[in-house]
Amino acid sequence: MSERLDRLKEINGKLNRLSLLSELLYWDMRTIMPDGGFDAHSDAMDYAETESFRLSNSDELFDLLKELMEPEEWEQLDDDWKFIVKTMREDRERSRRIPEEVFRRAVAISTASERAWEEAKQASDFAIFAPHLEKQIEITKEIKSYTHPDMEIYDSLLDDYEKGMDSETIDRIFTELREGLVPLVHRILAAKQPDDSKFRRTFDIEAQKKVQNLLLTYIGFDWTKGTTAESEHPFTLDLCSSDVRVTNHFREKDVIDPMFSAIHEGGHAIFEQNVAERLSGTPAGGCSYLGIHESQSRFFENILGRNINFWKPIYADVQKLQPELADVTLEEFAREINHVRASMIRTAADEVTYCLHVILRYEVEKAIFREGVPVSELPALWNRKMEEYLGVVPANDAEGILQDMHWSDGSFGYFPTYLLGSIYDGMFLEAMEADLGSVDTLLAEGRIGEIRAWLSEKIHQYGNLRRPKEVLLAVCGKEATAEPLLRYFRNKYAAYYDLAD
Amino acid sequence: MSERLDRLKEINGKLNRLSLLSELLYWDMRTIMPDGGFDAHSDAMDYAETESFRLSNSDELFDLLKELMEPEEWEQLDDDWKFIVKTMREDRERSRRIPEEVFRRAVAISTASERAWEEAKQASDFAIFAPHLEKQIEITKEIKSYTHPDMEIYDSLLDDYEKGMDSETIDRIFTELREGLVPLVHRILAAKQPDDSKFRRTFDIEAQKKVQNLLLTYIGFDWTKGTTAESEHPFTLDLCSSDVRVTNHFREKDVIDPMFSAIHEGGHAIFEQNVAERLSGTPAGGCSYLGIHESQSRFFENILGRNINFWKPIYADVQKLQPELADVTLEEFAREINHVRASMIRTAADEVTYCLHVILRYEVEKAIFREGVPVSELPALWNRKMEEYLGVVPANDAEGILQDMHWSDGSFGYFPTYLLGSIYDGMFLEAMEADLGSVDTLLAEGRIGEIRAWLSEKIHQYGNLRRPKEVLLAVCGKEATAEPLLRYFRNKYAAYYDLAD
C-alpha cells in the first residue's frame, strides 16, 4: 500500500482525535459541566481547535493531498479514497486562502455578535443586534471573496451546508412548495381546531425519560453505539460512528415535544450509527450534508412519528409508562401531534407551517445577499412575510427576527437545509413505498425495522460519499421536487381537518 | 515580571489543558460512554497523554526550571512559585532518568497485568496473576533504580504517594495502631451485634439520589463548582478547582453504602473546591498527597458522617425522601452505620476493621520489597494475617489477595495512604475540638459549616504547598501519632458495644 496514503491516514487519525476532544468538551459543556468549569473548558477547546486548524491547514497535508492526486498514486486509490482525497484537497485549497488576520477577525466578530444577539433577544430590541449583524454580513462577504471568488456569495453559502445543491434548484422547489402550501395552511388554520385540553396537564418527568428510551429503542437506536443525556436544547453529537449521542429537554407541562425531539435526534443518530464500517474514522465516515442529514431526522420525526400507525404497536406501552395519557385515545393523541397552529416560533411549529418559517428565512437571506436590503429594514420584511404566509404578526423582535441564533454566528445558508430535508422526505417516502409497499401498513404491523433497514441501505451506509443530488438520483431516480411532499401534506391533513372550500 | 516565569505559566497552561482532556475522557468513559466509544476514546487518551508526557519531559521545560532557580530569577519568585519550581524540577529530574525503552516496557507490563488480574479474579485463581505480579515487581524495582537510586525502594514507593512521610514514621504509627486495635476489634466482634433486619429492604433508587444530593449540599459541596454522575465505582475527579465531580453507585438492596460514598467523595471534592483561588491552574492548585486527601474524605465520612449528631438536623428530611426508613429510629440508624463486621473485603469494611485491612496490605508490600518473599507465598501470608487480625480466612483468592486491583497496575505504596488519612483524622479531630469545642455539639446544632470552614482554613486552602508532615505540624503542632485515633475508636465503640472483658 502507498506510503503516502498511510501518512494521510495517520494525519486523519490525529484530526479525529482532536475532533473527538473538541466534541467531548462541547458535549460536557452542554450536558453536565458546572458553571465553574467554563473557563478551563473554553481554554481546552481553544487548544484542541487551534491544533486541529494548524494540522488541517498545514503544508504537509496540502502537499500530501496533491501528491496523492498524481497519476501513479491516484491509480492505487480505491473509489472511497479518491473521493476523500479530492474533497479534502478542494476544501483545504479554499480554506488556506483565508488570511490569518481575516480568520481571527471573523472569530472576534462572531464572539461579539453572539453576545449581542443574546442581549438583544433578552431586551427584544433588534437595534442592539443590528450593527453586529452588519459586521457579520461584511466579514462573510470578505471571507467568501477569498474562498469562493468564482461563485455568487449566497450560492456559496448554500453550498457550504448542502454541497452541490444549487440555488436554482432550491428556488424552484421552495417556490413550488410555497405556492402550494400557503393556501393549504390558510385553509387548515380556518378549519375547526381539535380540543387540546387533555395535553395541558402536568406529566411526570421520570416517566417522560422512560418514554424517550422506549421510542429510541423502537425506531432502532443502537444503545451499544450511543447514549443520551439532558441539555437546554436537544442535539445529536457523533464522537464517532460507534458513539453517537442524543440529548433531550424535559418539561412537566409538555409531554409531546420531548417525544418528537427524541425521534428527531434519534433519526440523526441512526444515520451516523449505520454508516458503513469501512468508512469509520475517514472523512467520509459521517454525513456532513445538512439537508440529507435533516431528511433522516425528519423522516423519523414526521413521516413516521406523526403517522397514527407508528403508534399502534406501542401506544399502550407509552400509556403504561406515562399514566397521565391513560384517558387520551390513540385518535386524540394522533390529532394533537398533527395539530397545526400559526406559531411565531419556528422551533415550536408543526410539520406543515414549519416549511413556511424556513422559506421566510431563506427569502430574508436572499434579500441580504442578493438584493442588498439594509439590515435596518429586515424586521419589517420579516413581519410582512409572517403576515402573508401565516397570517400573524410578531408582537416584538424577540418572537420575530431575533428568535434564532443562526445569523449571530454567521450561519447564513443553514436554514434552507431544514426544509430541503422535508422535501427530500416526500421523495424518499414515494420511493420507499414503491419498494416496500404502504408505510401505513408497515408501521401498523410494527415492521419499522424494515423501514430503518431500507433507509440504511439506500442512504445511511454511504456517509459522505454521495452528494445530495446523487442521493436523490440514486434513491428516487429523479431531480429534486416538492410535489411528493405537497401531496403527502394534502392527503394527510385532509383526514385531520375539514378542508372544504 | 520575569519572562521566564511567564513562559513557565504558558507551559503549565498547556499541561493543564492536556490534563483536562485526559480527565474528561476518563470521566466520560466511566460515567456515560457506550461500549462502541472505547477505541476512539482510548486513541484520544493516548494522544493527550503522549503530548503531555513529551511536554513535561521536554528539554525546554527542564532548562527553564533550572534557569528559574538561578539567583537573579529565584529572588523574583514569591514563595508559592519557589515551591512549585523546586518541586517540578525535582520531579522532572527523576522522571527524565527513565529510559524510554523502560517506560514503554512498564506500560506494556501494566496493560497485560491488569488484564491478567481481571481474569484471575474472575477465576479466583492467583496462579494466573502471579507471573504478571512478578514482572510488575521487577519493573518497579528497575524504574526505581533510575529515579531513586539514593532511596530504599519501598520508601521511595511510599514517597510517591505521600511525599516525605517516611517509612520509619509509618511503621511506628501503624504498629501503635495495630497493637491497640486488634484486641479492640476482637472484643467488638465477640460482643452482641445489632439487629440489621430493617436494612435488608428494597430502597427506591431515585430517592437514594435525592438523599445523596441532600448530603452533598449539607456538608458544603459547592454545586456551582461541581456535579455528580453514576459509575461502577465511586470516585472524585477534579478537572480544575472550580469543576470537581463526584460519582456514586446505587443499588436497591443497599441504602447505606451510597450515603457514605457520597459523603466520602464529597469530602475529597470539598478539599479541591476550597484550594486558594491564587493557586488555581498552578501545579500547587490541587492536593496530590493521597494521605492528606484521604484524611479529608474520611473526616467527612467517618468522624462526621458516622457520628449520630451529624444526622440529628437532617434525619427527618432523609426519612421524608426515603420513606423505607420511616420506621428506623435515629438510634437504630446510628447503630447500623457503626456496625462492625469481620468482612473479607476492604471496600465493604466499617471504619474500625478497615484499618486492619490496610495494615495487612502494608505488611505484605513490605514482605515483597524488603524481605523478598516470593510471590507464590503471598496468598498464604495474606490469609494468615486475615485470621490473626480479623479472625476470618478467605475461602478463595477472589475474596482474598485478588480483591484489589492496585498491585496489577503497579500502585505499590498506595494502600498505606488510606490509613494515614484516618490516623491524621484522629489528630485533626483533637486539634479542631481544641479550637471549636465539642464536634458532637457543633454537629447536633447543625453548625457543620464551621467545621468545613476550619478544615478549609487549616488544610484545604494550601493545596499542594504544604507537605503531609508540615500539615500535621501546622495544624496539630506535633508529629504523626495514632493515639488520638485509637482513643476516638475506644470511646465511640464502647457506646455501641458492650465491651466488658
Interface residues (C-beta under 8 A of the other chain):
Chain A: G13 K14 N16 R17 L18 L20 L21 L24 L25 W27 D28 I32 M33 P34 D35 G36 G37 D39 A40 H41 D43 A44 Y47 A48 E206 D222 W223 T224 K225 G226 T227 A229 L239 C240 S242 D243 G281
Chain B: G13 K14 N16 R17 L18 L20 L21 L24 L25 W27 D28 I32 M33 P34 D35 G36 G37 D39 A40 H41 D43 A44 Y47 A48 E206 D222 W223 T224 K225 G226 T227 A229 L239 C240 S242 D243 G281
